[in-house]
Amino acid sequence: MRSQRTMVQKMMIMLTLSIYVVVIANHYLGWQLLGLTPQMLSMIGIFISSLLLWLFVAIDWPSLLCLLGMAVLPEVGFSTILPLSFGNVTFAFLFFTFILTYALDQTNFIKRVTGKALHSKWAQQSPWALMVAFYSVMLLISSVISPTILFMIAYPIYEEICAQFHFEKGNRNASMMLVALFSTIAIGTAMTPINHVFAITAMGLYNNAFDTEITSLAYMQMAVPVGLAIFLILLASLKWLWRLDLSSVNLATFETLSDVPPATKREKWIVSLFMMVVVCWIAPEMLAKIWPALAAFSKSVGIAFPPLLGIVLLAIITSNGEPLLDISKAIREGVHWPSLLLVSATLALGSMIAREDSGIVALLNNVMTPVLANLPATMVVLIFVLWAGLQTNVSSNLVTVSVVTPIAIALAQSNASFAANPAIIACFIGFMASMALMTPPAMPYVAISVGSNWVSARQAFLYGLWMVFISVVMCMVIGYPIGNMIF
């Protein structure tokens, strides 16, 4: 049963609908409100109303309303909006990736890898070694798996560990362990654009605006070192700053994930094809100098080709007479349509904001140029990193990308005094949008954690604030110099 809308949500809907009525009337009746051109006022109204709905109501139907609002403008039309949204290669990439990941989610692969890590000889040396092994494998898996899906798999494992450690709800050690778990997943999500909608959306907005590509390898060359540094600081904080106490833990009877069934032929096929797709995303760029034809082919087919190829192979190859992937079922159960709708609206909205005839760019220049004109590139980048890091923890990841990235790109495109490299900023926005770990609205796994009473909202906020601060510092100290060398 769907929950009833709150009074705030009803007020936001009425406000946004009123904005739509005003801007449409202004556009077609020629009122010239606020001295702005009809198209400029319309785009501002659509942007503000969409943001309000995304923040306070939902992300699915407001995204469709956003597309509809832009499409009915005489200067735009559906023929312009649809290729920018549903026809965009970023939308296709995410759609194919959701389907591909669904196949992997139907196996025991993640549980098996986690179980082997927890029961390895090294992990069984001490409780601390066990926790380091657990978080390390979560970091690795989260770099290629959707964070929410991984958390839903890892959460029962965490509860089993707490039970075997004899930690109950309200125990401070259990709270820190859960914060460290979803923080690790957030870090892994930030490290790669593979199957991660936040980084891909930011990169897609940049690619559309500048007609050039931020490749997966280029993003990872920046993000992986930053993520690894943050992860190491997380482990150090857990031991010496937060002072996780595992002195009373006995590993003699540790049994979590000791009974995962052996891998089937079907699972081996699915995992092999998934890894093949990951290699197809990264290897051509790494082999560009020794195999230029492969790199040229990879660039010509784009990022949507590898997951599409993987899906086709999964549908063709059979195990015990059945295909490895039921595409119809995967589309029904594995595709997160609200996120895709928000991505489609974001891509179209970002493109429309950047258009010169919309007037938004000129307006942003008039407002932001006095602030940014005399600032060095490092300060400009820091402003956007802080903005993305703070907003993603009070709203949502995709909304953060949808708001911050188009503004940064629009300023960079039209302002000669904009000192920072927009490619670096886009990567950092995608990275920081993934670091959502302070408040329940930030990410579903934070809401689940707080709602479970294993961790309080205050604990999530304080520990999460520390991790966001560390993330900002590492982006500027490690990521920014690397970004300058790459871009």
Residue, then its C-alpha position, 0 to 999 in steps of 0.5 A: m500500500r502506498s503511503q499517503r502524502t504529507m502536508v509538506q508534499k501536498m504544499m510542494i505539489m500545489l506550489t510547483l503546479s502553480i509555477y507551471v501555470v504561471v510560466i506557461a501563461n507567461h510564455y503564451l500570453g507574453w506577460q514578460l514577468l520579471g523582465l525575463t524572456p518567456q523561455m528563460l522564465s519557463m526554464i527557471g520555473i521548470f528547474i525550480s519546480s522539478l527540484l522541489l518535487w525531487l527533494f520533497v515528493a518523488i523522483d519518478w513522475p516529477s521527472l516525466l513532468c519535467l520532460l513534459g514541461m520542456a517539450v510543450l515550449p514552442e522553441v523546444g518540442f518533443s523532437t528535441i527533448l526525447p533524443l536528449s533524454f530517453g534517446n541519450v546513450t547514458f540512459a541506454f547504458l544505465f538501462f542495459t547495466f541494470i539488466l546485466t546486474y540483475a543476472l548477477d544478483q540472482t546468484n550466490f556470487i556475492k555471498r560466496v566471495t564474502g564468505k571466503a574472505l571471512h573464513s580465510k586464514w588471515a581473517q580468522q587471526s583476530p576480530w580486527a582482521l575479520m572486520v578488515a576482510f569484511y570491509s575490504v571485500m565490500l569495497l571491492i564488490s561495491s565498485v561494480i555493484s549497485p550500492t543499495i542492492l549490495f547493502m541489502i545483501a550485506y545487511p543480513i551478514y552484518e546482523e549475523i556478525c553482530a549476533q556472533f559477536h554478542f552485540e545487541k541493538g544499542n551497542r556502540n560497537a555495533s553502531m560503528m560497524l554498521v556506519a563503517l559498512f555503509s560508508t565502505i559501500a559509498i566509497g566503493t560506489a564513488m570509485t568507479p562509474i561501473n553500474h553507478v548512476f551518479a558518476i555516469t550521469a555527471m560524466g554524461l552531462y559533461n560529454n553532452a555539453f562538450d561533445t567529448e568523453i570522460t572515459s571510465l578509465a580516466y574517471m577511475q584514475m582519479a577516483v580509485p586513489v582517492g577512494l582507497a585513501i578514504f577507506l584506509i582513513l575509515l579503518a584508522s578512524l574505526k580503530w583509533l578515533w572511534r575506538l571500536d572495541l572488539s576485545s570481548v569477541n571470540l572467533a572460535t565459533f564464527e559460522t557466518l556464511s559457512d554454508v553457501p552452496p558451491a558455484t553452479k555452472r550457471e553462476k560461473w557463466i554469469v560471473s564470467l560474462f559480467m567480468m567480460v563486460v567490466v573488462c570491455w569498459i576498461a581494457p581498450e583504453m589501457l591497451a590503446k598504445i599497443w592495440p589502437a584498433l581495439a581502442a578505436f572500435s571501443k570508442s566508436v561503439g560507446i559505453a552502452f555496447p559492452p552491457l548490451l553484448g553481455i545481455v545478448l550473450l546471457a539470453i543466448i547461452t543456456s544452462n540446463g535448457e534455460p537461458l542464463l537471463d530472462i530478459s522480460k523478468a529482468i526488465r520487470e524486476g531488475v530495472h530501477w525505473p524511477s532512477l532512469l526517469l530522473v536520469s532522462a529528465t536530468l540529461a534533458l534539463g542539463s542540455m536545455i539549461a546550457r543552450e544559449d537561447s534559454g538565457i540561463v547561462a547569461l543569468l548564471n554568469n551575471v550572478m556567479t561571475p562576481v563570486l568566481a571571477n577572481l578565485p583560483a582554480t583550486m578554490v573553484v573546484l573546492i566550492f563545487v566539491l563542498w556543494a556536492g558533498l553537503q547537498t547529497n547528504v540532505s537531498s539525494n544523489l541524483v538530485t545533487v548531480s542534476v543541480v550542481t553539474p549543469i550549473a558548473i558546466a554552464l558557467a565553464q562553457s560561457n565564462a572565460s574567467f572560469a579558471a577550473n577544469p569542468a571535467i575535473i569538477a564533473c568527476f568530483i561531483g559524481f564522486m561526492a554525490s556517492m558519499a551520501l552517509m550522514t542522514p536518512p534522506a541521503m540514501p536508502y541504506v542510511a534510512i534502513s540503518v537508522g530505522s533498524n535501531w542499530v545506529s541512531a540518527r545522531q551517530a550516523f550524522l556525526y560519523g558521516l560528517w567526519m567521512v564527508f570531511i575526509s572525502v573533501v580533503m582527499c579529493m583536493v589533496i590526491g584527486y585534484p593533482i591527478g585530475n590536472m595530469i589527466f585532463 
